[in-house]
Amino acid sequence: MQARAKLRVGIPRVLNLWSTHQFWIGFLEALGIEARRIEFSSDTSEDQAREFAKGRGTVDCCYPVKCMSGHYGELLARTKRKIDILFSPMVYTLPSCLNGHIMASLSCPRVMAAPENIKAGFIKERDAFAEAGVRYVAPLVSLGDPPVVPKQLFGGLKDVIPGLTLEETKRAVDAGFRALEAYDRRLRAKGREILEWCAREGKPCILVLARPYHMDPGIGHEIEVDLQAHGYPVLWAQYLPTDEDLLAWMFGPDIAAGYIRSPFDIRDVWPSSYSANTNEILWGAKYAARMPWIACVVRLSSYECGMDQPTYSPVQAIVERSGTLFFSFQDLDSTKPAGSVKIRVETIAHYLAKHAAAIVEKKKVASPAGCPIAGPEMNRP
């Protein structure tokens, strides 16, 4: 354990590792690696890409995948807190509140394979990892299938973490999932607080439908921050509250009518439910359509994202049929056209100021009685 305590592990906080970072902290801490010795890369930025990628990028058309080069380069370049291991797991499946109600929770193939894709750029001329004295580890991990995770991680880490055993790995995986679940509960509870505040104060909020990596300021261009500056609370679909009382109120009529089997069922709008992030975006659209205080949905998508393109029309249709405002940024890439983004954000704020109150009232009238977060004026017989 003393040898492990001296290890410093670097993790590129981008793509799937953005939303699962709490799992890796809990997992590595349980293996005896202190949290202060777990180094995450910084948020994506143009400076990071320019300074640390150094021509090692990929020709992949997916901008978020290309960003990983800068994250690798930054971690390898650190001298004050020099890393011993660059840990970049290939996440094949993802944890999701929808698991058990959909077909699968697969990652985007490009995103899953990104670690090995980007690694090639760092060894094509000379081995940048060996030169930095860093061990590179990229095991395939199925986080959406917990029983197989210990074997996958043990196989990838047994040669770089001294004395590691499979039983110890199992206990560490359990600790990782507990840490991730606690983090998820905390953010969903915060989401409910926001909705309760909106219901109490009669204020609208905005829901962002996007992939988790769009929370990265360099990939999502902080569009949600610009919207918040106009005074509107912002929720992300990945952390919507999933309390039983709330879901029963929103989806109970559809279950009773036989359209769906559970509040997490999306078969009524999306029959091919294999992709984790796609499933959650469709479910988030259904949630927004039923929640009165979500007066506006903003869709973020990276330029030429093949996984997102089939969902543009159904998501927009679900949202707009409820009378909720819908706006999209479907062309996010490495450049942030500040003027264009500002105009579009101001347009969203203008329409919210003009129509939000009427949208909320219309959706309240169309909602079932007994809303668990509303006052008595809505909970009519």
Buried (B, 14 or more C-beta within 10 A) or exposed (E): EEEBEEBBBBBBBBBBBBBBBBBBBBBBBBBBBEEEBBBBBBBBBEEBBEEBBBEBBBEBBBBBBBBBBBBBBBBBEBEEEBBBBBBBBBBBBBBBBBBEBBEBBBBBEBBBBBBEBBBEBBEEEEEBBEEBEBBBBBBBBBBBBBEBBBBBBBEBBBEBBEEBEEEBBBBBBBBBBBBBBEBBEEBBEEBBEBBBBBBEEEBBBBBBBBBBBBBBBBBBBBBBEBBBEBEBBBBBBBBBBBBEEBBBBBBEEBBEEEEBEEBBBBBBBBEEBEBBBBBBBBBBBBBBBBBBBBBBBBBBBBEEBEBBEEBBEBBBEBBBEBBBBBBBBBEBBBEBEEEEBEEBBEEBBEBBEEBBBEBBEBBBEEBBEBBBBBEEEBEEE
